[in-house]
């Protein structure tokens, strides 16, 4: 039934559970997996910044390097489990995108027929302020979405 599954992970406590479900489905269906993590665009907010002179380009470059390093750690952290499952997988870091946009973009680009992701990546006030990426993917995806909680 499924031939290409997107597994969206963010390194939070749900990542192992999301991966477990996705790999079980992929193994049963003989599907290929694309493990995806998405990092958001960097934004600098500095009230009173008109009073200081700084190179925002350098700061933004450093932020992007840190995000890329974190994404590498997240993706590397699941590779052993994927290998042990016997499922064929590729790994992708989508940079400077809202997570739901990046997940949907990869699914459309690859012609995926299932997206597996966690029900949340953030807790508390951050989740309220940023909204639910899972809800956005559910609302906009053209393919089935499995939400793991």
Short mmCIF file of the C-alpha atoms (twelve columns), coordinates in Angstrom:
data_MODEL
# 
_entry.id   MODEL 
# 
loop_
_atom_site.group_PDB 
_atom_site.id 
_atom_site.type_symbol 
_atom_site.label_atom_id 
_atom_site.label_alt_id 
_atom_site.label_comp_id 
_atom_site.label_asym_id 
_atom_site.label_seq_id 
_atom_site.Cartn_x 
_atom_site.Cartn_y 
_atom_site.Cartn_z 
_atom_site.pdbx_PDB_model_num 
ATOM 1   C CA . UNK A 1   0.000  0.000  0.000  1 
ATOM 2   C CA . UNK A 2   2.733  2.481  0.940  1 
ATOM 3   C CA . UNK A 3   5.843  2.841  -1.187 1 
ATOM 4   C CA . UNK A 4   7.485  6.025  0.134  1 
ATOM 5   C CA . UNK A 5   7.058  7.270  3.700  1 
ATOM 6   C CA . UNK A 6   8.165  10.638 5.073  1 
ATOM 7   C CA . UNK A 7   9.209  10.417 8.717  1 
ATOM 8   C CA . UNK A 8   9.356  13.898 10.236 1 
ATOM 9   C CA . UNK A 9   11.454 14.089 13.386 1 
ATOM 10  C CA . UNK A 10  12.618 16.935 15.585 1 
ATOM 11  C CA . UNK A 11  14.767 15.290 18.246 1 
ATOM 12  C CA . UNK A 12  12.155 15.639 21.005 1 
ATOM 13  C CA . UNK A 13  10.942 12.828 23.258 1 
ATOM 14  C CA . UNK A 14  8.479  11.612 20.599 1 
ATOM 15  C CA . UNK A 15  11.172 10.965 17.976 1 
ATOM 16  C CA . UNK A 16  11.835 7.310  18.957 1 
ATOM 17  C CA . UNK A 17  8.107  6.531  19.015 1 
ATOM 18  C CA . UNK A 18  7.501  8.217  15.641 1 
ATOM 19  C CA . UNK A 19  10.402 6.285  14.158 1 
ATOM 20  C CA . UNK A 20  9.199  2.993  15.638 1 
ATOM 21  C CA . UNK A 21  5.747  3.346  14.052 1 
ATOM 22  C CA . UNK A 22  7.078  4.531  10.694 1 
ATOM 23  C CA . UNK A 23  9.638  1.732  10.466 1 
ATOM 24  C CA . UNK A 24  7.059  -0.917 11.364 1 
ATOM 25  C CA . UNK A 25  4.759  0.308  8.596  1 
ATOM 26  C CA . UNK A 26  7.650  0.586  6.116  1 
ATOM 27  C CA . UNK A 27  8.925  -2.897 6.927  1 
ATOM 28  C CA . UNK A 28  5.433  -4.408 6.529  1 
ATOM 29  C CA . UNK A 29  4.762  -2.535 3.264  1 
ATOM 30  C CA . UNK A 30  8.261  -2.841 1.832  1 
ATOM 31  C CA . UNK A 31  8.352  0.954  1.629  1 
ATOM 32  C CA . UNK A 32  11.308 3.296  1.458  1 
ATOM 33  C CA . UNK A 33  11.659 5.946  4.160  1 
ATOM 34  C CA . UNK A 34  12.837 9.553  3.978  1 
ATOM 35  C CA . UNK A 35  13.740 10.801 7.460  1 
ATOM 36  C CA . UNK A 36  13.292 14.574 7.538  1 
ATOM 37  C CA . UNK A 37  14.102 17.255 10.057 1 
ATOM 38  C CA . UNK A 38  13.294 20.899 9.411  1 
ATOM 39  C CA . UNK A 39  14.893 23.999 10.899 1 
ATOM 40  C CA . UNK A 40  13.099 27.315 10.924 1 
ATOM 41  C CA . UNK A 41  14.463 30.575 9.549  1 
ATOM 42  C CA . UNK A 42  16.574 32.539 12.004 1 
ATOM 43  C CA . UNK A 43  15.120 35.809 13.180 1 
ATOM 44  C CA . UNK A 44  16.856 38.457 15.231 1 
ATOM 45  C CA . UNK A 45  14.700 40.688 17.386 1 
ATOM 46  C CA . UNK A 46  16.657 43.372 19.182 1 
ATOM 47  C CA . UNK A 47  14.645 46.231 20.679 1 
ATOM 48  C CA . UNK A 48  16.795 49.330 20.691 1 
ATOM 49  C CA . UNK A 49  19.088 47.889 18.018 1 
ATOM 50  C CA . UNK A 50  19.180 51.265 16.312 1 
ATOM 51  C CA . UNK A 51  21.549 52.326 19.086 1 
ATOM 52  C CA . UNK A 52  24.137 49.638 18.391 1 
ATOM 53  C CA . UNK A 53  26.060 48.553 15.339 1 
ATOM 54  C CA . UNK A 54  26.427 44.830 14.767 1 
ATOM 55  C CA . UNK A 55  26.806 42.603 11.752 1 
ATOM 56  C CA . UNK A 56  23.562 40.662 11.630 1 
ATOM 57  C CA . UNK A 57  24.856 38.668 8.664  1 
ATOM 58  C CA . UNK A 58  27.549 37.076 10.831 1 
ATOM 59  C CA . UNK A 59  25.091 36.357 13.637 1 
ATOM 60  C CA . UNK A 60  22.613 34.765 11.231 1 
ATOM 61  C CA . UNK A 61  25.374 32.656 9.660  1 
ATOM 62  C CA . UNK A 62  26.375 31.398 13.110 1 
ATOM 63  C CA . UNK A 63  22.763 30.583 13.956 1 
ATOM 64  C CA . UNK A 64  22.392 28.637 10.712 1 
ATOM 65  C CA . UNK A 65  25.618 26.709 11.414 1 
ATOM 66  C CA . UNK A 66  24.319 25.796 14.874 1 
ATOM 67  C CA . UNK A 67  20.974 24.678 13.455 1 
ATOM 68  C CA . UNK A 68  22.717 22.578 10.786 1 
ATOM 69  C CA . UNK A 69  24.865 20.928 13.452 1 
ATOM 70  C CA . UNK A 70  21.785 20.177 15.557 1 
ATOM 71  C CA . UNK A 71  20.004 18.698 12.521 1 
ATOM 72  C CA . UNK A 72  23.012 16.444 11.820 1 
ATOM 73  C CA . UNK A 73  22.870 15.196 15.425 1 
ATOM 74  C CA . UNK A 74  19.115 14.542 15.188 1 
ATOM 75  C CA . UNK A 75  19.459 12.610 11.922 1 
ATOM 76  C CA . UNK A 76  22.543 10.699 13.055 1 
ATOM 77  C CA . UNK A 77  20.744 9.768  16.267 1 
ATOM 78  C CA . UNK A 78  18.196 7.624  14.416 1 
ATOM 79  C CA . UNK A 79  20.437 5.949  11.846 1 
ATOM 80  C CA . UNK A 80  21.264 2.915  13.994 1 
ATOM 81  C CA . UNK A 81  17.582 2.177  14.614 1 
ATOM 82  C CA . UNK A 82  16.806 2.541  10.912 1 
ATOM 83  C CA . UNK A 83  19.678 0.228  9.931  1 
ATOM 84  C CA . UNK A 84  18.610 -2.346 12.515 1 
ATOM 85  C CA . UNK A 85  15.085 -2.328 11.074 1 
ATOM 86  C CA . UNK A 86  16.309 -3.335 7.621  1 
ATOM 87  C CA . UNK A 87  14.322 -0.521 6.017  1 
ATOM 88  C CA . UNK A 88  15.895 1.492  3.194  1 
ATOM 89  C CA . UNK A 89  16.143 5.162  4.180  1 
ATOM 90  C CA . UNK A 90  17.506 8.512  3.131  1 
ATOM 91  C CA . UNK A 91  18.020 11.477 5.425  1 
ATOM 92  C CA . UNK A 92  17.273 15.119 4.754  1 
ATOM 93  C CA . UNK A 93  17.671 18.422 6.548  1 
ATOM 94  C CA . UNK A 94  15.325 21.102 5.211  1 
ATOM 95  C CA . UNK A 95  16.740 24.498 6.089  1 
ATOM 96  C CA . UNK A 96  15.042 27.813 6.802  1 
ATOM 97  C CA . UNK A 97  11.432 26.702 6.511  1 
ATOM 98  C CA . UNK A 98  8.453  26.464 8.782  1 
ATOM 99  C CA . UNK A 99  8.398  22.753 9.719  1 
ATOM 100 C CA . UNK A 100 4.954  22.037 8.266  1 
ATOM 101 C CA . UNK A 101 5.939  23.715 4.980  1 
ATOM 102 C CA . UNK A 102 9.169  21.727 4.770  1 
ATOM 103 C CA . UNK A 103 7.463  18.420 5.524  1 
ATOM 104 C CA . UNK A 104 4.757  18.982 2.923  1 
ATOM 105 C CA . UNK A 105 7.307  20.180 0.357  1 
ATOM 106 C CA . UNK A 106 9.413  17.022 0.740  1 
ATOM 107 C CA . UNK A 107 6.327  14.790 0.584  1 
ATOM 108 C CA . UNK A 108 5.198  16.434 -2.653 1 
ATOM 109 C CA . UNK A 109 8.691  16.505 -4.152 1 
ATOM 110 C CA . UNK A 110 9.234  12.782 -3.539 1 
ATOM 111 C CA . UNK A 111 5.701  11.668 -4.299 1 
ATOM 112 C CA . UNK A 112 5.371  10.208 -0.812 1 
ATOM 113 C CA . UNK A 113 2.184  8.389  0.049  1 
ATOM 114 C CA . UNK A 114 2.338  8.703  3.862  1 
ATOM 115 C CA . UNK A 115 3.703  11.195 6.392  1 
ATOM 116 C CA . UNK A 116 4.467  10.027 9.931  1 
ATOM 117 C CA . UNK A 117 5.140  12.663 12.583 1 
ATOM 118 C CA . UNK A 118 4.704  13.451 16.247 1 
ATOM 119 C CA . UNK A 119 1.704  15.225 17.687 1 
ATOM 120 C CA . UNK A 120 3.896  17.998 19.039 1 
ATOM 121 C CA . UNK A 121 7.493  19.101 19.197 1 
ATOM 122 C CA . UNK A 122 7.248  21.922 21.665 1 
ATOM 123 C CA . UNK A 123 5.620  22.222 25.029 1 
ATOM 124 C CA . UNK A 124 3.991  24.958 27.041 1 
ATOM 125 C CA . UNK A 125 3.838  28.548 25.925 1 
ATOM 126 C CA . UNK A 126 6.052  28.034 22.855 1 
ATOM 127 C CA . UNK A 127 3.512  25.591 21.449 1 
ATOM 128 C CA . UNK A 128 0.683  28.051 22.013 1 
ATOM 129 C CA . UNK A 129 2.569  30.896 20.387 1 
ATOM 130 C CA . UNK A 130 3.843  28.961 17.394 1 
ATOM 131 C CA . UNK A 131 0.775  26.845 16.732 1 
ATOM 132 C CA . UNK A 132 0.670  23.183 15.915 1 
ATOM 133 C CA . UNK A 133 2.811  21.976 13.032 1 
ATOM 134 C CA . UNK A 134 1.019  18.636 13.132 1 
ATOM 135 C CA . UNK A 135 -2.363 20.339 12.707 1 
ATOM 136 C CA . UNK A 136 -1.037 22.347 9.784  1 
ATOM 137 C CA . UNK A 137 0.342  19.250 8.050  1 
ATOM 138 C CA . UNK A 138 -2.972 17.452 8.645  1 
ATOM 139 C CA . UNK A 139 -4.924 20.348 7.169  1 
ATOM 140 C CA . UNK A 140 -2.742 20.832 4.084  1 
ATOM 141 C CA . UNK A 141 -1.315 17.413 3.193  1 
ATOM 142 C CA . UNK A 142 -2.569 15.682 0.063  1 
ATOM 143 C CA . UNK A 143 -1.499 12.286 1.432  1 
ATOM 144 C CA . UNK A 144 -2.454 10.437 4.633  1 
ATOM 145 C CA . UNK A 145 -0.761 11.613 7.832  1 
ATOM 146 C CA . UNK A 146 -0.138 9.396  10.851 1 
ATOM 147 C CA . UNK A 147 0.185  11.449 14.029 1 
ATOM 148 C CA . UNK A 148 1.998  9.640  16.840 1 
ATOM 149 C CA . UNK A 149 1.482  10.776 20.424 1 
# 
